[in-house]
């Protein structure tokens, strides 16, 4: 018995197994795509439980623990085994703040909303400069540093989490999947869309069918690209 004959005889069980496998893969994909957490210097700190986030890459392993109260937030950030503890005090006016690092006052000033981000100014009105990007030259990406005061304040007051993936790529993915499904279910649909008003009857040529098969392969590859891009492009 040849493989095609074996597959034909067991078509229904194979389809059932394929459907279960597809459902499992989709569940794992969407779980990874929408997993909440924070992106920090290229490391995704995934939420493990309420107020606890952790993640790592080849440069560093990081853990963020956070507890919010009415007028302050306590944060603990561990990177490669070194831990620093922070307190962010929130003023009653909604702008003023003080930040302590390991019990020492390191900042007094005000916070200014920049959308999903906050920038701090000190008592003289100057912006806190600890978020200035450093120019790096070379193939090796430098290890992350401990969070800036702007980052600490943003974590302390914002309820917004990031997701591991980028759901925006679901739009082209769904469009490509719809085109592939229509082309497989109705093989002549796109042929009739292009030529149905120009001819009376007629069938697609072998050349068209070959191009159709090639187009299906391209659609599948494009869908796989969207899947990868949604998980690894941010």
Beta strands, then each sheet from edge to edge (+ up, - down):
strand 1: 36-40
strand 2: 43-49
strand 3: 52-56
strand 4: 61-68
strand 5: 72-79
strand 6: 82-90
strand 7: 96-101
strand 8: 104-113
strand 9: 118-122
strand 10: 162-163
sheet 1: 9+ 8- 7+ 6- 5+ 4- 3+ 2- 1+ 10-
end
